[in-house]
Amino acid sequence: MPKVTIDGHTIEVAEGTTILEAARMIGGEVAPPAMCFYSKLKTSGGYCRTCIVKVTKGSEKDPRPMPKPVASCRTPVMDGMEVQNKTAPDLVDARAGVVEFLLINHPLDCPICDQAGECHLQDLSYEHGLSKSRYDFKRREFDKIDIGPNIKLHMTRCILCYRCVKVAEQVCDSRVHGVLNRGDVSEISTHIEQALDSDFSGNVIDVCPVGALTDRTFRFKSRVWFTKPVDAHRDCKKCCGRSVLYMNGQEVLRVSVRKDTWGEVENTPEGNPGWLCNECRFEKKSASDWSIEGVRNIDRHSVISQNKYLEVKNLKIDVSNQKLIGEKAHN
């Protein structure tokens, strides 16, 4: 099994593992960001270039460094390879340049975008973006269209990551949308409006890293950090039935798949991706339709965790040790 060192962390991985997958096994900031790669979708990755890394040593057999940054999602690990991600200042500058290109046409409409608070591009721009754009030309603009009965496409926000196209090819029964035209006029669309009606078409919303594909049943109802995410499940003959309900009191505002640390759909206990069918996603909007398991554990760095802290009961002060003693419970 080949060994690879990423930012000083050495790990042994299986043959054929990519640098990005190895970095994710290490975890933390060692893992590069990824906007187009999705481990649950075949042939994804290699489009956005945000996951570029610097290979300072190719392998034990050929220790020469690679002359240019490489896409970690498409580059397999070789034994003895040494990689820099956060520890290379020039690589961080190169990634900032990639982010600037992604933001050339992407509008600054976070205040009205439903994806705000859980947008990967928003996080990336805060970390690597500039305070203002150097782009002086007219940006691309598209009209909003409905590509399905419950899916709104705002192509102006799209970064052409191709994830939704991969979902249509590999998860849905058939693909009726894709990339039209070429070059700087390329766009995701359908030839006929509301043509995207497959039983699993709603999953294109969950894989979109920006606010280009949104849930029409949730649009403008609430900010995601005002909701209370809970894990829930139901018996469904079409899909796994495991979801996250975003609730306001007893009202279910949105239903989505369960996502892992990297923003990808979680696997079921059987090891399959936990995609949701449209019936569970769009039609089961009552708490009585679901068996609620409990409050979803949200990473404390996410804005969604705001106002969802641990509540301390029976608070006592130990003066001798200057410690707070209490029973913790989820609020």
Phi and psi in degrees as a GROMACS rama.xvg file:
@    title "Ramachandran Plot"
@    xaxis  label "Phi"
@    yaxis  label "Psi"
@TYPE xy
-69.3309  147.317  PRO-2
-108.127  139.088  LYS-3
-133.703  143.549  VAL-4
-113.646  120.177  THR-5
-121.113  117.493  ILE-6
51.7921  38.9329  ASP-7
86.974  -5.2507  GLY-8
-100.956  123.149  HIS-9
-100.414  135.583  THR-10
-143  146.622  ILE-11
-102.376  127.894  GLU-12
-130.036  168.99  VAL-13
-74.831  154.459  ALA-14
-59.999  134.568  GLU-15
93.7314  -5.63285  GLY-16
-68.5401  137.129  THR-17
-82.5846  165.008  THR-18
-61.4361  -40.7392  ILE-19
-62.8996  -43.5981  LEU-20
-64.6407  -38.7684  GLU-21
-66.0489  -40.5272  ALA-22
-64.29  -36.8899  ALA-23
-68.6495  -29.7783  ARG-24
-65.8129  -34.8216  MET-25
-72.1129  -44.4291  ILE-26
88.9369  179.372  GLY-27
69.0564  -152.353  GLY-28
-75.5449  -4.96972  GLU-29
-64.6472  -31.2598  VAL-30
-77.3648  125.57  ALA-31
-68.9791  155.012  PRO-32
-70.7628  156.517  PRO-33
-145.208  127.23  ALA-34
-104.029  -25.4803  MET-35
-113.113  -26.6  CYS-36
-71.4575  137.754  PHE-37
-145.533  111.638  TYR-38
-62.3771  -23.6658  SER-39
-84.4993  -4.23525  LYS-40
-118.362  123.397  LEU-41
-67.9841  147.305  LYS-42
64.0922  11.6284  THR-43
-78.7902  161.501  SER-44
99.0783  159.171  GLY-45
91.6593  3.30194  GLY-46
-99.1659  -43.3124  TYR-47
-89.8643  -26.9893  CYS-48
69.4375  12.1815  ARG-49
-74.2241  -15.6887  THR-50
-93.1478  16.8142  CYS-51
-60.7045  143.654  ILE-52
-135.548  166.74  VAL-53
-107.135  118.638  LYS-54
-95.5421  106.148  VAL-55
-86.9894  -15.7438  THR-56
-146.384  120.151  LYS-57
-66.7506  -49.558  GLY-58
-172.851  176.718  SER-59
-66.2258  -38.8621  GLU-60
-71.5799  -37.4008  LYS-61
-132.174  89.6202  ASP-62
-75.7752  1.19351  PRO-63
-62.936  140.333  ARG-64
-73.1046  154.493  PRO-65
-76.3948  134.667  MET-66
-66.5038  -24.84  PRO-67
-132.883  158.274  LYS-68
-57.8067  143.813  PRO-69
-119.715  154.442  VAL-70
-75.362  114.056  ALA-71
-67.1507  -23.0929  SER-72
-75.4254  -15.1287  CYS-73
-118.122  -0.939733  ARG-74
-103.857  115.48  THR-75
-73.9065  151.755  PRO-76
-74.25  142.21  VAL-77
-121.729  149.635  MET-78
-61.1374  126.093  ASP-79
89.0205  2.57619  GLY-80
-66.3907  141.63  MET-81
-123.202  131.025  GLU-82
-129.858  142.66  VAL-83
-116.848  134.774  GLN-84
-120.56  -77.8464  ASN-85
-79.4096  -21.837  LYS-86
-84.7246  0.222655  THR-87
-111.593  106.086  ALA-88
-58.5749  -37.2729  PRO-89
-69.1008  -30.6449  ASP-90
-70.4768  -38.9074  LEU-91
-63.1007  -38.5088  VAL-92
-65.7976  -38.8027  ASP-93
-64.7656  -40.166  ALA-94
-66.0721  -36.301  ARG-95
-61.6833  -35.1514  ALA-96
-66.2014  -38.2245  GLY-97
-63.6062  -43.1747  VAL-98
-62.4654  -38.5966  VAL-99
-62.398  -38.8819  GLU-100
-64.5917  -41.1523  PHE-101
-63.1133  -31.2749  LEU-102
-88.9241  -0.0969954  LEU-103
-57.6191  -48.0718  ILE-104
-103.777  -12.7464  ASN-105
-73.4918  124.505  HIS-106
-74.3129  151.477  PRO-107
-89.2394  74.1294  LEU-108
-121.367  31.6968  ASP-109
-55.2151  -35.083  CYS-110
-61.962  -22.4735  PRO-111
-118.25  3.57832  ILE-112
-88.5895  132.277  CYS-113
-67.6241  -17.6079  ASP-114
-82.636  -12.0887  GLN-115
-56.8134  133.713  ALA-116
99.7785  -19.474  GLY-117
-141.139  27.7064  GLU-118
-96.5775  124.393  CYS-119
-68.442  -35.3739  HIS-120
-68.9064  -34.15  LEU-121
-62.6088  -45.8775  GLN-122
-62.6634  -42.7747  ASP-123
-65.3209  -39.1681  LEU-124
-70.6078  -33.5129  SER-125
-65.9225  -34.1451  TYR-126
-83.5132  -36.4893  GLU-127
-122.51  -12.3313  HIS-128
-76.7477  165.555  GLY-129
-92.4703  161.707  LEU-130
-72.6138  -21.5366  SER-131
-148.721  159.386  LYS-132
-87.0247  144.752  SER-133
-95.9936  5.84356  ARG-134
-86.6628  124.03  TYR-135
-104.05  -8.68834  ASP-136
-89.754  168.207  PHE-137
-66.8162  135.075  LYS-138
-80.5385  159.653  ARG-139
-69.9467  139.479  ARG-140
-135.589  139.289  GLU-141
-135.777  153.559  PHE-142
-78.2948  145.022  ASP-143
-70.9702  136.902  LYS-144
-134.487  159.835  ILE-145
-98.0574  111.073  ASP-146
-93.1457  -0.642516  ILE-147
-159.149  167.365  GLY-148
-57.6744  -28.1138  PRO-149
-125.787  14.2576  ASN-150
-124.741  125.471  ILE-151
-104.832  130.078  LYS-152
-105.424  120.18  LEU-153
-112.251  83.5855  HIS-154
-62.0405  -22.6912  MET-155
-59.8854  -29.3797  THR-156
-87.9723  -11.7684  ARG-157
-66.3829  140.753  CYS-158
-111.297  12.7239  ILE-159
54.5625  54.6718  LEU-160
-83.9213  -15.9404  CYS-161
71.6501  6.02793  TYR-162
-61.9452  -43.4306  ARG-163
-64.5895  -32.5426  CYS-164
-68.3653  -39.229  VAL-165
-64.9333  -38.9153  LYS-166
-62.1127  -44.9284  VAL-167
-62.3992  -35.4322  ALA-168
-75.7367  -37.6602  GLU-169
-108.158  -19.8857  GLN-170
-111.586  -40.254  VAL-171
-81.3645  165.191  CYS-172
-66.283  -36.8714  ASP-173
-151.655  161.585  SER-174
-111  121.265  ARG-175
-118.503  3.10617  VAL-176
-130.804  161.773  HIS-177
-178.694  -161.964  GLY-178
-92.6166  120.714  VAL-179
-100.725  148.692  LEU-180
66.8732  -174.54  ASN-181
-139.854  165.078  ARG-182
65.3937  -141.244  GLY-183
-77.3645  -0.354637  ASP-184
-107.552  11.8  VAL-185
-64.6869  144.284  SER-186
-151.965  149.558  GLU-187
-84.4008  126.796  ILE-188
-166.536  179.508  SER-189
-124.514  154.28  THR-190
-74.574  -26.9475  HIS-191
-124.717  129.559  ILE-192
-64.3719  147.497  GLU-193
58.2901  30.3392  GLN-194
-82.7964  -17.2783  ALA-195
-82.8779  91.0531  LEU-196
-129.405  20.8859  ASP-197
-65.1976  155.752  SER-198
-59.9329  -24.0312  ASP-199
-115.372  17.802  PHE-200
-66.1172  -24.2595  SER-201
-64.904  -15.7783  GLY-202
-69.926  -16.3895  ASN-203
-64.7509  -25.3647  VAL-204
-68.0124  -42.4461  ILE-205
-71.3613  -30.871  ASP-206
-85.1137  -15.9244  VAL-207
-67.9026  122.134  CYS-208
-79.7765  -11.0956  PRO-209
-124.089  -168.707  VAL-210
-95.8021  32.855  GLY-211
-76.0226  -34.7182  ALA-212
-117.691  116.581  LEU-213
-127.5  159.129  THR-214
-83.3876  115.624  ASP-215
-65.3929  -25.0532  ARG-216
-78.594  -9.75076  THR-217
-115.975  -16.6746  PHE-218
-52.7201  127.342  ARG-219
63.0013  14.3712  PHE-220
-80.6766  -37.2815  LYS-221
-166.889  154.436  SER-222
-75.1517  143.924  ARG-223
-63.8012  -29.4927  VAL-224
-78.9203  -8.15999  TRP-225
-88.1429  -11.0146  PHE-226
-90.9982  167.345  THR-227
-115.404  104.753  LYS-228
-77.723  130.002  PRO-229
-130.545  145.409  VAL-230
-78.0345  137.882  ASP-231
-149.866  162.663  ALA-232
-148.555  161.344  HIS-233
-152.339  158.895  ARG-234
-77.7509  118.261  ASP-235
-134.711  133.886  CYS-236
-80.2303  -16.6404  LYS-237
-93.163  -39.1615  LYS-238
-134.388  -172.15  CYS-239
-73.2042  -23.8255  CYS-240
74.2717  10.0307  GLY-241
-98.4993  124.24  ARG-242
-146.015  177.289  SER-243
-118.465  125.533  VAL-244
-98.6783  127.978  LEU-245
-98.841  109.228  TYR-246
-113.025  152.723  MET-247
-126.432  99.2845  ASN-248
69.4349  -123.41  GLY-249
-99.8532  4.21222  GLN-250
-91.1703  130.029  GLU-251
-89.9952  111.968  VAL-252
-86.7017  -35.272  LEU-253
-152.085  148.484  ARG-254
-122.508  130.232  VAL-255
-140.019  170.403  SER-256
-72.2935  162.84  VAL-257
-82.7352  132.396  ARG-258
-114.585  149.803  LYS-259
-91.7109  -167.487  ASP-260
-58.8492  -30.7358  THR-261
-96.265  10.5927  TRP-262
78.3145  16.5584  GLY-263
-105.347  157.514  GLU-264
-61.1829  135.026  VAL-265
-73.8713  152.517  GLU-266
-81.0758  151.263  ASN-267
-76.8679  168.245  THR-268
-56.141  -23.976  PRO-269
-80.8269  -7.39087  GLU-270
94.0689  9.36951  GLY-271
-101.233  150.757  ASN-272
-59.8991  135.511  PRO-273
-86.71  58.7525  GLY-274
-68.1199  151.989  TRP-275
-109.257  147.369  LEU-276
-85.3487  164.559  CYS-277
-66.9464  -29.1948  ASN-278
-63.0503  -47.4102  GLU-279
-66.1764  -38.9219  CYS-280
-74.2611  -46.4955  ARG-281
-104.274  -24.1166  PHE-282
-103.554  -25.9345  GLU-283
-93.9364  76.9441  LYS-284
-108.18  24.5606  LYS-285
-118.442  138.911  SER-286
-60.8532  -27.0163  ALA-287
-71.4351  -14.5941  SER-288
-78.6819  -12.4546  ASP-289
-124.223  154.36  TRP-290
-99.1845  107.695  SER-291
-81.4265  126.072  ILE-292
-88.8562  -33.535  GLU-293
152.84  176.971  GLY-294
-67.5009  135.436  VAL-295
-69.5879  135.278  ARG-296
-78.2885  109.74  ASN-297
-101.567  134.014  ILE-298
-57.4737  135.47  ASP-299
-66.4481  -17.7389  ARG-300
-81.5207  -10.9069  HIS-301
-84.3363  142.212  SER-302
-65.3991  -20.8418  VAL-303
-65.3044  -23.9175  ILE-304
-78.1758  -3.70481  SER-305
-59.4577  134.921  GLN-306
64.9784  18.8073  ASN-307
-127.009  67.6247  LYS-308
-104.091  177.945  TYR-309
-78.8917  133.059  LEU-310
-94.1491  133.023  GLU-311
-102.127  121.366  VAL-312
-106.755  156.381  LYS-313
52.0538  52.5016  ASN-314
-68.9165  130.51  LEU-315
-132.627  154.16  LYS-316
-114.928  122.275  ILE-317
-90.6718  99.8238  ASP-318
-65.4883  -36.269  VAL-319
-64.7721  -40.5785  SER-320
-101.357  -4.08853  ASN-321
54.0473  48.4743  GLN-322
-124.758  151.792  LYS-323
-94.0841  129.326  LEU-324
-116.143  126.322  ILE-325
-166.916  172.195  GLY-326
-97.6132  127.159  GLU-327
-90.9922  139.037  LYS-328
-146.406  146.903  ALA-329
-69.5839  137.278  HIS-330
